[in-house]
Amino acid sequence: MFMKRITIVTGHYGSGKTNFSVNLAVRAAEEGKSAAIVDLDIVNPYFRTADFRQLFEEKGIRLIAPDFANSNLDIPSIQFDVVQFALNEECLIIDVGGDDAGATALGRYAEALAPFTDDIDMLYVINQRRYLTHVPDEAITLMYEIEAAAHMKHTGIVNNTNLARETTADIVEQSRGFAQECSERTGLPVVCTVYPEYCAELPDKQDVFPAKVYVKTPWDV
């Protein structure tokens, strides 16, 4: 798998970054690696990695979440020793809150993570079917806003174009031109293109990342 020791996942609200983060952690664990996932989303109370505590326990994945996560007392409280987690785990996935507001929390750790630069991938998740990221201009502008708030630079793009449960392989395939333009204009590679694992036939392409749908909307449960 393409993962470095530390993988930071950012993106627009609803881009599917949390579902992607969960899939990364599960895949690392299934490959026999020690894995931990940090829920740095202190902005949005929905669709958080902290919602999958039981899954992570079953897979032997360590979950680090903000104090009071998943309660009606949820507040922006983060007290993580990210450096220690980076040293102790073979794979550390950091799921960052949506947009530049969520990336502000990551910015608090930019200096601490600086010595690990060669071991870090910061992946920007894009979803062409998501409001406010329909066109490359919108997606790229948001990406730079996230970088400014995080005080860190992205290293790659993840094309996670989807329409929730209505996603088909054709919908994802149609987004490849959009992802390629984002790549060319930012100079960042498209690390992978995410397809729901339930698709009957997945394209025979090197960058295909089959993903389970862990994060579901209330009406999908």
C-alpha positions as CSV (number, residue, x, y, z in Angstrom):
1,M,0.0,0.0,0.0
2,F,1.1,3.6,-0.6
3,M,1.0,4.7,3.0
4,K,3.9,6.4,4.8
5,R,4.3,6.1,8.5
6,I,2.0,9.2,9.0
7,T,-0.9,9.9,6.8
8,I,-2.8,13.2,7.3
9,V,-6.2,13.3,5.6
10,T,-7.9,16.6,4.8
11,G,-10.8,17.7,2.6
12,H,-14.1,19.5,2.3
13,Y,-17.0,18.7,4.5
14,G,-18.7,15.6,3.0
15,S,-15.8,14.7,0.7
16,G,-15.6,11.3,2.4
17,K,-12.3,11.9,4.1
18,T,-13.4,10.1,7.3
19,N,-14.5,7.0,5.4
20,F,-11.2,7.0,3.6
21,S,-9.3,7.4,6.8
22,V,-11.1,4.4,8.4
23,N,-10.4,2.3,5.3
24,L,-6.7,3.2,5.6
25,A,-6.5,2.2,9.2
26,V,-8.3,-1.1,8.7
27,R,-6.2,-1.9,5.7
28,A,-3.0,-1.2,7.6
29,A,-4.1,-3.4,10.5
30,E,-5.1,-6.2,8.1
31,E,-1.6,-6.1,6.7
32,G,-0.3,-6.8,10.2
33,K,0.9,-3.3,11.0
34,S,0.4,-1.5,14.3
35,A,-2.0,1.3,13.5
36,A,-3.5,4.2,15.2
37,I,-6.1,6.8,14.0
38,V,-6.4,10.3,15.4
39,D,-9.8,12.0,15.3
40,L,-8.8,15.7,14.9
41,D,-12.3,16.8,13.9
42,I,-13.3,19.2,16.6
43,V,-15.7,21.1,14.4
44,N,-18.2,18.7,12.9
45,P,-20.0,16.3,15.4
46,Y,-21.2,14.0,12.6
47,F,-19.3,11.3,10.6
48,R,-16.3,11.2,12.9
49,T,-13.7,8.5,13.2
50,A,-14.6,8.3,16.9
51,D,-17.9,6.7,15.9
52,F,-16.1,3.5,14.9
53,R,-14.6,2.7,18.3
54,Q,-15.9,-0.9,18.3
55,L,-14.6,-1.6,14.8
56,F,-11.1,-0.3,15.8
57,E,-11.1,-2.5,18.9
58,E,-11.9,-5.5,16.8
59,K,-9.1,-4.8,14.4
60,G,-6.6,-3.8,17.1
61,I,-6.5,-0.2,15.9
62,R,-5.7,2.4,18.5
63,L,-8.2,5.4,18.5
64,I,-7.2,8.8,19.8
65,A,-10.1,11.1,20.0
66,P,-10.8,14.6,21.6
67,D,-12.1,14.7,25.2
68,F,-15.9,14.4,25.3
69,A,-16.2,13.1,21.7
70,N,-19.6,11.5,21.0
71,S,-21.3,13.3,23.9
72,N,-23.6,16.3,24.3
73,L,-20.6,17.9,26.0
74,D,-18.5,17.8,22.9
75,I,-16.1,20.8,22.9
76,P,-12.8,21.6,21.0
77,S,-10.5,19.9,23.5
78,I,-7.4,18.2,22.1
79,Q,-4.5,16.9,24.2
80,F,-2.6,14.6,21.9
81,D,1.1,13.7,22.1
82,V,1.3,13.2,18.3
83,V,5.1,12.8,18.3
84,Q,4.8,9.8,20.7
85,F,2.1,8.2,18.6
86,A,4.3,8.7,15.5
87,L,7.2,6.9,17.2
88,N,5.1,4.1,18.6
89,E,3.0,3.1,15.6
90,E,3.9,1.7,12.2
91,C,0.9,3.6,10.7
92,L,-0.6,6.8,12.1
93,I,-3.7,8.2,10.3
94,I,-4.8,11.7,11.3
95,D,-8.4,12.6,10.2
96,V,-8.6,16.4,10.1
97,G,-11.8,18.4,10.4
98,G,-13.3,19.7,7.2
99,D,-12.1,22.9,5.5
100,D,-9.7,25.5,6.9
101,A,-11.6,25.7,10.2
102,G,-10.9,22.0,10.9
103,A,-7.3,22.3,9.7
104,T,-6.6,24.9,12.4
105,A,-6.4,22.1,14.9
106,L,-3.7,20.4,12.8
107,G,-1.8,23.6,12.7
108,R,-1.1,23.3,16.4
109,Y,1.0,20.2,15.7
110,A,2.8,21.5,12.6
111,E,6.0,22.3,14.5
112,A,6.0,19.0,16.4
113,L,5.5,17.0,13.2
114,A,8.2,18.9,11.2
115,P,11.0,16.4,12.1
116,F,8.9,13.7,10.5
117,T,8.5,15.4,7.1
118,D,10.0,12.5,5.1
119,D,7.6,10.1,6.8
120,I,4.4,12.2,6.2
121,D,1.8,12.2,3.4
122,M,-0.8,14.9,3.7
123,L,-3.6,13.8,1.3
124,Y,-6.3,16.1,0.1
125,V,-9.6,14.3,-0.6
126,I,-11.7,15.7,-3.4
127,N,-15.3,14.9,-4.3
128,Q,-16.5,16.5,-7.5
129,R,-20.1,15.8,-6.6
130,R,-19.9,17.7,-3.4
131,Y,-21.2,21.3,-3.1
132,L,-18.5,24.0,-3.4
133,T,-16.0,21.6,-5.0
134,H,-17.8,21.0,-8.4
135,V,-15.0,22.6,-10.4
136,P,-11.2,22.5,-10.0
137,D,-11.0,26.3,-9.1
138,E,-13.2,25.6,-6.1
139,A,-11.4,22.5,-5.0
140,I,-7.9,24.1,-5.4
141,T,-8.8,27.3,-3.6
142,L,-10.1,25.2,-0.6
143,M,-6.9,23.1,-0.6
144,Y,-4.7,26.2,-0.3
145,E,-6.9,27.5,2.5
146,I,-6.5,24.3,4.4
147,E,-2.7,24.5,3.9
148,A,-2.6,28.0,5.3
149,A,-4.6,27.0,8.4
150,A,-2.5,23.8,9.0
151,H,0.9,25.4,8.2
152,M,1.6,22.3,6.2
153,K,1.7,21.3,2.5
154,H,-0.2,18.6,0.8
155,T,1.7,15.8,-0.9
156,G,-1.1,14.2,-2.9
157,I,-4.7,14.1,-4.0
158,V,-7.3,11.4,-3.4
159,N,-10.2,11.3,-5.8
160,N,-13.1,10.2,-3.7
161,T,-15.9,11.4,-5.9
162,N,-19.2,9.9,-4.7
163,L,-22.9,10.2,-4.3
164,A,-23.1,8.2,-1.1
165,R,-25.1,5.0,-1.6
166,E,-25.9,6.0,-5.2
167,T,-22.3,5.9,-6.2
168,T,-21.4,3.8,-9.2
169,A,-18.2,3.0,-11.0
170,D,-19.3,5.2,-13.9
171,I,-19.8,8.2,-11.6
172,V,-16.2,7.8,-10.3
173,E,-14.8,7.2,-13.8
174,Q,-16.5,10.4,-15.0
175,S,-14.6,12.4,-12.3
176,R,-11.1,11.4,-13.5
177,G,-10.7,14.4,-15.8
178,F,-11.6,16.7,-12.9
179,A,-9.1,15.0,-10.6
180,Q,-6.4,15.1,-13.3
181,E,-6.9,18.9,-13.8
182,C,-6.6,19.4,-10.1
183,S,-3.4,17.4,-10.2
184,E,-1.9,19.3,-13.1
185,R,-2.7,22.7,-11.6
186,T,-1.3,22.0,-8.2
187,G,1.6,19.8,-9.2
188,L,0.3,17.0,-6.8
189,P,-0.2,13.4,-7.9
190,V,-3.5,11.7,-7.8
191,V,-2.5,9.0,-5.2
192,C,-5.6,6.9,-5.7
193,T,-9.2,6.9,-7.0
194,V,-11.7,5.5,-4.5
195,Y,-14.4,3.1,-5.6
196,P,-17.1,1.6,-3.4
197,E,-16.2,-2.1,-2.8
198,Y,-19.7,-3.1,-3.7
199,C,-19.3,-2.1,-7.4
200,A,-19.7,-5.3,-9.4
201,E,-16.8,-4.5,-11.7
202,L,-13.9,-2.3,-10.8
203,P,-11.6,-0.8,-13.5
204,D,-8.4,-2.6,-14.1
205,K,-6.3,0.5,-13.2
206,Q,-3.3,0.8,-11.0
207,D,-4.7,3.6,-8.8
208,V,-8.0,1.9,-7.9
209,F,-8.6,1.9,-4.1
210,P,-11.6,-0.3,-3.3
211,A,-13.2,1.0,-0.1
212,K,-15.9,-0.3,2.3
213,V,-18.6,2.1,3.1
214,Y,-18.3,2.5,6.9
215,V,-19.6,6.1,7.2
216,K,-23.4,6.2,6.6
217,T,-25.9,8.9,6.7
218,P,-28.8,8.5,9.2
219,W,-31.2,7.5,6.4
220,D,-28.8,4.8,5.2
221,V,-28.6,3.0,8.6
